[in-house]
Amino acid sequence: MPTSTVEDYVKQIYLTESSNSHRVPMGELAQLMEVVPGTATSMVKTLSDSGLVDYEPRGGVHLTEGGRKLALHVLRRHRLVELFLVRVLRLDWSEVHEEAEALEHVISDKVLERVDQVLGHPQVDPHGDPIPSATGTIATNPAIHETLHNCQAGEQVRIARILDQNPSFLQFIDHSGLTPGAEFNIEPSHPQADSVRLSSKENKTVTLGSSAAGKIMVEKILS
């Protein structure tokens, strides 16, 4: 059975590959795992020997099919646990990520599938991230491909996914009413302001800087 360290590495490699679509450089992986480069390299060599990654010393690392399957299984555990903690145990969504980081390594497949059943076989976690299926596939919604930063004035959008799960950022998102499922109109803003203005149906206005807006994915509502 893979150790928690192995699971953490393949999960991080999967997430980084998914966002960058290239091999993950060793320096970047070491930084993401918060270890020195030598430690990351030693671990990647172990993963390579186990057939979980393809490693090139100068080119970086990417997952094999076996590594990808393991990473998706870990993500499934993590995201189902997060949703369970929010929906059933009523924990704040800004604190469930750290809890799920620990629980994802110890929950059994039997308990996990029962959690999935109790939750009604959900497609996304509290932050809008897709939950992989038990068979190792992950569905993507083609309508969700833009961030608030790329939206134009006059468009109507539905908040779909929060990319940054830092607790302080999630608390800000929650306080601003920008949680997944909320709908807003994009209001005009001055080009030099480098910001995005939103208004809700309740006439609540929210202004975000471009950095924050780039961390929120949306689905456009067609009129």
VOGU-3710 file (C-alpha; in Angstrom, 3 decimals, decimal comma):
1> mptstvedyv> 0,000/0,000/0,000  1,449/3,427/-0,928  2,679/5,592/1,932  1,160/8,991/2,625  4,330/10,608/1,241  4,013/8,698/-2,033  0,362/9,721/-2,287  1,197/13,358/-1,576  3,836/13,414/-4,310  1,722/11,816/-7,038
11> kqiyltessn> -1,203/14,074/-6,149  0,948/17,204/-6,358  2,523/16,101/-9,637  -0,940/15,436/-11,081  -2,257/18,853/-10,025  0,800/20,633/-11,412  0,727/18,691/-14,679  -2,976/19,459/-15,079  -2,426/23,194/-14,765  0,800/23,462/-16,770
21> shrvpmgela> 0,488/20,607/-19,309  4,205/19,790/-19,185  6,740/17,857/-17,178  7,143/19,209/-13,665  10,681/20,563/-13,099  12,354/19,139/-10,006  12,985/22,568/-8,530  9,307/23,434/-8,834  8,252/20,118/-7,312  10,625/20,574/-4,378
31> qlmevvpgta> 9,185/24,022/-3,749  5,607/22,756/-3,909  6,386/19,895/-1,514  8,318/22,270/0,763  11,469/20,150/0,759  15,032/20,645/-0,475  15,690/19,584/-4,102  17,751/16,557/-3,032  14,853/15,168/-1,002  12,443/15,611/-3,907
41> tsmvktlsds> 14,863/13,941/-6,319  15,329/10,940/-4,024  11,571/10,534/-3,692  10,997/10,843/-7,434  13,606/8,141/-8,080  11,676/5,883/-5,711  8,444/6,695/-7,544  10,167/5,938/-10,836  11,377/2,569/-9,552  7,779/1,807/-8,560
51> glvdyeprgg> 6,518/2,656/-12,038  4,499/5,664/-10,899  6,426/8,398/-12,730  8,638/8,911/-15,746  11,694/10,855/-14,603  14,303/12,678/-16,663  17,061/14,355/-14,593  17,089/17,493/-16,744  13,577/17,301/-18,105  11,535/16,832/-14,963
61> vhlteggrkl> 8,861/14,334/-14,090  5,398/13,290/-15,185  3,030/10,557/-14,084  2,710/7,183/-15,742  -0,772/5,717/-16,197  -0,361/3,921/-12,870  0,722/7,125/-11,154  -2,202/9,023/-12,629  -4,636/6,367/-11,431  -3,246/6,577/-7,899
71> alhvlrrhrl> -3,324/10,396/-7,934  -6,984/10,434/-8,982  -7,855/7,958/-6,235  -6,186/10,215/-3,651  -7,979/13,267/-5,060  -11,291/11,405/-4,887  -10,720/10,683/-1,203  -9,621/14,238/-0,491  -12,504/15,969/-2,220  -15,226/13,652/-0,927
81> velflvrvlr> -13,878/14,091/2,604  -13,903/17,878/2,188  -17,532/17,836/1,089  -18,496/15,494/3,923  -16,849/17,780/6,477  -18,698/20,810/5,111  -22,098/19,327/4,330  -22,480/16,802/7,154  -20,195/18,007/9,957  -20,793/21,698/9,142
91> ldwsevheea> -17,143/22,688/9,294  -16,147/25,973/7,702  -15,021/25,453/4,112  -11,876/27,472/4,775  -10,571/24,858/7,223  -11,515/21,528/5,626  -8,553/21,368/3,230  -6,042/20,739/6,018  -8,344/18,211/7,678  -8,797/16,345/4,397
101> ealehvisdk> -5,027/16,316/3,835  -4,739/14,029/6,877  -7,912/11,983/6,449  -7,311/11,194/2,762  -4,538/8,786/3,754  -6,461/6,770/6,334  -10,054/6,480/5,134  -10,873/3,021/3,765  -12,418/2,451/0,365  -15,479/0,944/2,081
111> vlervdqvlg> -16,070/4,075/4,166  -15,296/6,332/1,202  -17,926/4,724/-0,993  -20,447/5,014/1,830  -19,597/8,725/2,126  -20,108/9,067/-1,626  -23,502/7,366/-1,339  -24,616/9,503/1,618  -23,650/12,679/-0,250  -25,614/11,606/-3,319
121> hpqvdphgdp> -22,636/10,886/-5,595  -21,568/14,549/-5,960  -19,629/15,846/-8,959  -17,707/18,665/-7,237  -16,295/19,469/-3,803  -17,090/22,623/-1,752  -14,621/24,690/-3,788  -15,981/23,557/-7,149  -13,149/21,122/-7,900  -14,323/18,030/-9,818
131> ipsatgtiat> -14,427/14,763/-7,865  -12,885/11,796/-9,725  -15,087/8,737/-10,120  -14,429/5,405/-8,424  -13,170/4,097/-11,764  -10,482/6,777/-12,048  -12,042/9,216/-14,490  -12,583/12,903/-13,948  -15,305/14,857/-15,699  -14,723/18,408/-16,883
141> npaihetlhn> -17,341/20,968/-17,788  -16,300/22,651/-21,065  -18,421/25,668/-20,120  -16,065/26,347/-17,199  -12,833/27,542/-18,765  -12,504/31,238/-17,924  -11,722/33,216/-14,810  -13,404/36,403/-13,652  -10,309/38,266/-14,787  -11,133/37,455/-18,422
151> cqageqvria> -14,805/38,429/-18,315  -16,198/41,503/-20,024  -18,611/44,150/-18,778  -22,234/43,207/-19,398  -21,708/39,462/-19,069  -23,615/37,362/-16,540  -21,634/34,658/-14,769  -22,053/31,900/-12,212  -19,184/31,235/-9,801  -17,963/27,699/-10,528
161> rildqnpsfl> -14,600/27,011/-8,921  -12,183/28,616/-6,456  -8,590/27,843/-7,443  -6,854/29,179/-4,325  -7,687/27,228/-1,166  -5,669/29,333/1,237  -7,904/29,731/4,328  -7,688/33,538/4,374  -8,625/33,736/0,681  -11,566/31,367/1,185
171> qfidhsgltp> -12,766/33,448/4,121  -12,640/36,528/1,901  -14,559/34,690/-0,839  -17,191/33,536/1,641  -17,570/37,016/3,147  -17,949/38,482/-0,353  -20,627/35,977/-1,357  -18,492/34,601/-4,194  -19,079/30,939/-3,377  -19,764/28,381/-6,141
181> gaefniepsh> -23,279/28,733/-7,511  -23,599/32,490/-6,860  -24,553/34,573/-9,903  -23,285/38,048/-10,788  -23,272/40,660/-13,517  -19,923/42,051/-14,664  -20,013/45,838/-14,291  -17,917/48,381/-16,211  -14,663/49,426/-14,570  -11,894/51,785/-15,592
191> pqadsvrlss> -9,204/50,033/-17,678  -6,464/51,489/-15,488  -8,062/50,209/-12,288  -6,898/46,626/-12,932  -9,988/45,338/-11,179  -13,299/43,578/-11,778  -16,613/44,909/-10,470  -19,526/42,544/-9,873  -23,127/43,104/-8,878  -25,559/40,494/-7,604
201> kenktvtlgs> -29,328/40,247/-8,056  -29,604/41,660/-4,551  -27,663/44,754/-5,741  -24,606/43,813/-3,731  -21,428/45,121/-5,380  -18,021/43,455/-5,059  -14,744/44,758/-6,471  -11,805/42,406/-6,953  -8,222/43,025/-7,981  -7,006/41,172/-11,054
211> saagkimvek> -4,998/38,710/-8,963  -8,019/37,615/-6,929  -10,255/37,571/-10,016  -7,792/35,228/-11,717  -8,348/32,648/-8,968  -12,097/32,350/-9,556  -13,426/30,300/-12,449  -16,887/31,019/-13,788  -19,541/29,689/-16,116  -21,118/32,286/-18,369
221> ils> -24,904/32,540/-18,246  -26,363/32,894/-21,705  -29,366/35,204/-21,903
//
